[in-house]
Amino acid sequence: MPVVSSHVALSPARFREASPTPDIDIAEPQKNGIAVWPDDLTREVYGVLGFPLDVVDMATVLRRIRNADDHAAHFLISTTNLNYLVISRRDTEFRSSLLFSDLCTADGMPIVWIPRLLGVPINDRIAGSDIIDALKSSHDSSHRLKVFLFGGPEGVSDAACQHINATADSMTCVGSYYPGYATIDELSADDVIDMINSSEADLLVACLGARKGQTWLQRNHDRLQIPIRVHLGAAVKYEAGTIKRAPVFMQRWGFEWLWRIKEEPHLWSRYFKDGMVLLQLLLTRILPLVFLARWHRLTRGRNEQDLMVMCSEHENSVTLSLCGPATARYVSNAIRYFQEALNTKKPIIINFTDTDLIDARFIGLLLMLQKQLKKRDLPLAFKGVPSRIERILRLNGFGFLLRA
């Protein structure tokens, strides 16, 4: 069977011409000056401790939400905090909901600080409550976003709905539902899904507890007709007025958890357990990754070779061989080879035999490639993974990719 191969060296100079400047959002492609619906590969995603993290600002988040609304496209937002990180380490279905999301923001200062230590250029914490506040106060008079609130303690969603309708400039609450302590299967019954869909809302806010809410949204992704979906815990309570949000200085300094314990004392146990996991990760994962990154800079410096990509198409698969460092420096140019491989509609194999380094940005690109393949019911496989690459993947929580 003939094999078609391409061998392209991505030079630093060429990359600099093609790569975006820091204030350009590469996830918003333009066609004739008009933003078009972006695909996952063009998202600026980093792989951090087992989950994807989008480097975005609030303006970009709002633009993508409006874009999804305009296109009536399924758009799952995950606002990742330390608790999400802890749960995803032991719950594969929960982790899958993050990997499957269309936008993952940093909700919680640990999810800002940890990536910064690992070299991720993240600047903004974007909490779920911040997103709701921004949507409520946006000045889009052309369309009032319709929201449906699902879950929360008894009476809370109803109170939040009334508050939104009384105070929001650009949002209308079209309904709320208190499901009690039903299981995920019970919450996935046809009558419940039909009731939610009949609201004809643009935004579905679930408030069911992190594990249950994310899993429920994932399992019912194709049955729900509301385009924009997000699970938010405390945000609905803030809207209802049952608890107050921490002062801004506590949010910025990473002490919001103390305020939450004051408002909801039962949370102390969760925060203690999550804090212990964070300490363990710091010692066993984060600091070793920081050391490896610094060692690389010291030993290789500016003498780093370019990344070369070889694409080989076979009868039943496509192999992408990476030669050199798979790092952020080369992502923009590597994207087009990944897109071409996807267009073949065949399983993709990544050959790491000659890869000497991988960083969080390139891991994020691999996560998006895997997501796109799963949508097509196609597998992603790794081949020839050197011990140095395997070590980085496992330390960063992506050992599961090696089993894909």
C-alpha positions in Angstrom: 0.0 0.0 0.0 1.5 3.4 -0.9 2.5 5.8 1.8 2.2 9.5 1.5 4.7 11.4 3.6 5.5 15.1 4.2 8.5 16.3 6.1 8.4 19.9 7.1 10.9 21.8 9.4 9.2 24.6 11.3 11.9 27.3 11.7 11.8 29.8 14.6 11.6 32.7 12.2 8.7 31.2 10.3 6.9 30.5 13.6 7.3 34.0 14.7 5.6 35.2 11.6 2.7 32.8 11.9 2.3 33.0 15.7 -0.1 35.4 17.4 1.1 38.3 19.5 0.0 37.9 23.2 -3.0 40.1 22.8 -4.5 38.2 19.8 -7.0 35.4 20.5 -6.0 32.6 18.2 -9.2 30.8 19.1 -11.3 33.3 17.2 -10.4 32.8 13.5 -11.4 35.5 11.1 -12.9 35.2 7.6 -13.3 38.5 5.6 -13.0 40.3 8.9 -15.8 38.4 10.6 -15.3 36.0 13.5 -16.1 32.4 12.5 -16.9 29.5 14.8 -13.5 28.2 16.1 -12.5 24.6 16.3 -10.9 23.0 19.3 -7.4 22.9 17.8 -7.2 26.7 17.7 -8.1 27.1 21.3 -5.2 28.3 23.5 -5.4 25.3 25.8 -2.7 24.1 28.2 -2.6 20.6 29.8 -2.2 21.1 33.6 -2.3 18.3 36.1 -4.7 16.1 34.1 -7.2 18.7 32.8 -7.3 21.3 30.0 -7.1 25.0 30.9 -8.0 27.8 28.4 -5.9 31.0 28.7 -8.6 33.6 28.1 -9.8 36.9 29.5 -13.4 37.7 30.3 -14.0 39.6 27.0 -13.1 36.4 25.2 -15.4 34.3 27.4 -18.3 36.6 26.7 -17.6 36.6 23.0 -17.6 32.8 22.8 -20.8 32.6 24.8 -22.5 35.0 22.4 -21.0 33.2 19.5 -22.4 29.9 20.7 -25.8 31.5 21.3 -25.8 32.9 17.8 -24.9 29.6 16.2 -27.2 27.6 18.6 -24.1 25.4 19.1 -23.6 23.1 22.1 -21.1 24.8 24.3 -20.1 23.3 27.7 -18.2 25.6 30.1 -16.3 24.2 33.0 -15.0 26.6 35.7 -12.2 24.5 37.2 -11.2 25.0 40.8 -9.1 23.0 43.3 -12.0 20.7 44.1 -12.4 19.9 40.4 -8.7 19.0 40.2 -9.0 16.7 43.2 -12.1 15.0 41.9 -10.7 14.5 38.4 -7.8 12.6 39.8 -10.0 9.8 41.0 -13.1 10.0 38.9 -12.6 9.3 35.2 -16.1 10.2 34.1 -15.7 13.6 35.9 -12.4 14.1 34.2 -13.9 13.3 30.9 -16.4 16.1 31.4 -13.5 18.5 31.6 -11.7 17.1 28.6 -15.0 17.3 26.7 -15.7 20.9 27.6 -15.6 23.7 25.1 -14.1 26.1 27.5 -12.2 25.6 30.8 -11.6 28.6 32.9 -9.6 29.0 36.1 -12.0 29.4 39.0 -9.9 29.6 42.1 -6.5 31.2 42.8 -4.7 27.8 43.1 -5.7 27.1 39.5 -4.0 30.4 38.6 -0.9 29.9 40.7 -0.1 26.3 39.8 -0.1 26.9 36.0 2.0 30.0 36.5 4.6 27.9 38.3 4.5 25.6 35.3 5.1 28.4 32.8 1.5 28.8 31.7 0.9 32.5 30.8 -2.4 32.8 32.7 -3.3 36.2 34.0 -7.0 36.1 34.9 -9.1 34.2 37.3 -12.5 33.7 35.8 -15.0 32.3 38.3 -18.5 31.2 37.5 -19.9 34.0 39.5 -17.8 36.5 37.5 -19.2 35.1 34.2 -22.8 35.4 35.5 -22.2 39.0 36.7 -20.6 39.9 33.4 -23.5 38.4 31.4 -26.0 40.2 33.6 -24.4 43.6 33.1 -23.3 43.4 29.5 -24.8 46.1 27.2 -26.0 43.8 24.5 -29.5 45.3 23.9 -30.0 43.2 20.8 -30.7 40.0 22.7 -31.4 39.3 26.4 -29.8 36.0 27.3 -32.4 33.6 28.6 -31.3 31.4 31.5 -32.7 28.3 33.2 -31.5 27.4 36.7 -31.5 23.7 37.6 -30.7 22.5 41.1 -29.5 24.1 44.3 -31.1 23.8 47.8 -34.9 24.1 47.9 -36.1 27.5 47.1 -32.6 28.9 46.2 -33.0 28.6 42.4 -36.4 30.2 42.5 -35.1 33.1 44.6 -32.1 33.5 42.3 -34.4 33.6 39.3 -36.4 36.4 40.8 -33.3 38.4 41.6 -31.9 38.0 38.1 -35.2 39.3 36.6 -35.2 42.2 39.0 -31.6 43.3 38.5 -30.1 42.1 35.2 -29.8 44.3 32.2 -29.0 41.6 29.6 -30.4 38.4 31.1 -33.8 37.0 31.8 -34.5 33.9 33.9 -37.1 31.8 32.2 -37.4 29.1 34.8 -36.0 27.1 37.7 -36.4 23.6 39.0 -35.6 22.0 42.3 -34.9 18.3 41.8 -34.4 17.3 45.4 -31.8 14.6 46.0 -32.5 12.6 42.8 -29.8 10.4 41.3 -28.2 11.2 38.0 -30.3 8.6 36.3 -33.5 10.1 37.8 -32.4 13.6 36.7 -31.8 12.2 33.2 -35.4 11.0 32.8 -37.2 12.1 29.6 -39.7 14.3 31.5 -37.0 16.2 33.2 -35.0 16.7 30.0 -38.1 17.7 28.1 -39.1 20.2 30.8 -35.7 21.9 30.6 -35.7 21.9 26.8 -39.2 23.4 26.7 -37.9 26.5 28.5 -36.2 27.5 25.2 -33.4 29.0 27.3 -30.0 30.0 25.9 -28.1 29.2 29.0 -28.5 26.3 31.4 -27.0 26.7 34.8 -26.8 23.4 36.8 -26.2 23.5 40.6 -26.1 19.9 41.7 -22.7 19.6 43.3 -19.5 19.4 41.2 -19.3 15.7 40.6 -23.1 15.1 40.0 -23.5 18.3 37.9 -20.6 17.8 35.6 -21.4 14.2 35.1 -25.1 14.9 34.4 -24.2 17.6 31.8 -21.8 15.1 30.2 -24.3 12.2 30.0 -27.1 14.4 28.6 -24.9 16.5 26.3 -26.7 15.4 23.1 -30.2 15.4 24.6 -30.1 18.9 26.0 -31.2 21.5 23.4 -30.1 24.6 25.4 -26.9 25.6 23.6 -24.8 27.0 26.5 -24.3 24.8 29.6 -22.3 25.3 32.8 -22.3 23.9 36.3 -22.0 26.6 39.0 -22.2 25.9 42.7 -22.0 29.0 44.8 -23.0 31.4 42.0 -26.7 30.5 42.3 -26.6 31.0 46.1 -25.0 34.4 45.6 -27.8 35.4 43.3 -30.4 34.1 45.7 -28.7 36.0 48.6 -28.5 33.0 50.8 -24.7 33.5 51.2 -22.5 36.5 50.4 -19.4 36.5 48.3 -16.0 37.3 49.8 -14.6 40.8 49.5 -12.5 41.4 46.3 -9.2 41.6 48.2 -9.8 38.1 49.7 -10.6 36.7 46.2 -7.4 38.2 44.8 -5.2 37.0 47.6 -6.6 33.5 47.5 -8.4 33.6 50.8 -11.9 33.2 49.5 -12.0 29.7 50.9 -11.9 31.2 54.5 -14.9 33.4 53.7 -16.8 30.4 52.3 -16.2 28.5 55.5 -17.6 31.4 57.4 -20.7 31.4 55.2 -21.0 27.6 55.0 -19.1 26.0 57.9 -19.7 22.5 56.6 -17.2 23.2 53.8 -14.2 23.1 56.1 -13.8 19.4 55.7 -13.7 19.6 51.9 -11.3 22.5 51.9 -9.0 20.6 54.4 -8.9 17.5 52.2 -8.4 19.5 49.0 -5.6 21.4 50.7 -3.8 18.2 51.7 -4.0 17.0 48.1 -2.6 20.3 46.9 0.3 20.0 49.3 1.0 16.4 48.0 0.8 17.6 44.4 3.2 20.5 45.1 5.8 18.1 46.5 5.4 15.2 44.1 4.3 16.7 40.8 4.5 20.5 40.6 8.0 21.1 42.0 9.5 18.2 39.9 8.0 19.6 36.8 9.4 23.1 37.6 12.8 21.5 38.2 12.7 19.7 34.8 11.7 22.9 33.0 14.5 24.8 34.5 17.0 22.0 33.9 16.0 22.1 30.2 16.5 25.8 29.9 20.0 25.5 31.6 21.2 22.6 29.6 19.8 23.5 26.2 19.2 27.2 26.2 19.0 28.8 22.8 20.5 25.8 21.1 17.2 24.0 20.8 16.6 22.4 17.5 13.4 23.0 15.5 10.4 20.7 15.6 9.9 18.6 12.5 6.6 16.9 11.7 6.3 13.9 9.3 2.9 12.9 8.3 2.4 9.4 6.9 -1.0 8.3 5.7 -1.7 4.5 5.6 -4.8 2.6 4.6 -6.3 2.6 8.1 -4.5 5.3 10.0 -2.4 8.4 9.9 1.0 8.7 11.7 2.3 12.0 12.8 6.0 11.7 13.8 7.4 14.5 15.9 11.2 15.1 15.8 12.5 17.7 18.2 10.8 19.6 21.0 7.0 19.6 21.1 6.6 22.9 22.8 4.5 26.1 22.7 7.0 27.6 20.3 5.8 25.3 17.5 2.1 24.9 18.3 0.7 27.4 15.8 2.4 25.7 12.8 1.8 22.1 14.2 -2.0 22.8 14.3 -2.3 22.7 10.5 -0.7 19.2 10.3 -3.1 18.0 13.0 -6.0 19.5 11.0 -4.9 17.8 7.8 -4.7 14.5 9.7 -8.2 14.9 11.1 -9.5 15.6 7.6 -8.5 12.1 6.5 -11.2 10.7 9.0 -8.8 8.0 10.1 -7.3 7.0 13.5 -4.2 9.1 14.3 -1.0 7.8 15.8 1.5 10.2 17.4 5.1 8.8 17.1 7.3 10.3 19.9 10.4 8.2 19.1 12.4 11.3 18.2 10.7 13.8 20.5 13.0 15.1 23.3 10.6 17.5 25.1 6.9 18.2 25.6 5.3 21.1 27.5 1.9 22.0 28.8 0.8 23.9 25.7 1.6 21.0 23.3 -0.2 18.6 25.7 -3.2 20.9 25.5 -3.1 20.6 21.7 -3.0 16.8 22.0 -6.0 16.9 24.3 -8.0 18.9 21.7 -6.9 16.4 19.0 -8.2 13.6 21.2 -11.5 15.4 21.7 -12.0 15.9 18.0 -11.2 12.3 17.3 -13.7 11.1 19.9 -16.4 13.1 18.3 -15.7 11.1 15.2 -15.5 7.8 17.1 -11.8 7.5 16.2 -8.9 6.6 18.5 -5.7 8.5 19.3 -2.7 6.3 20.0 0.9 7.1 21.0 3.9 5.2 19.8 7.6 5.1 20.7 7.2 7.3 23.8 10.7 7.9 25.3 11.0 7.7 29.1 11.6 11.4 29.3 8.3 12.2 27.6 6.5 9.6 29.6 7.9 11.1 32.8 6.6 14.5 32.0 3.1 13.2 31.0 2.8 11.2 34.2 4.0 13.9 36.4 1.5 16.3 34.8 -1.4 13.9 35.3 -1.7 12.7 31.8 -0.6 9.1 32.2 -4.1 8.1 30.9 -3.1 9.3 27.4 -0.5 6.6 27.3 -3.3 4.0 27.7 -5.5 5.6 25.0 
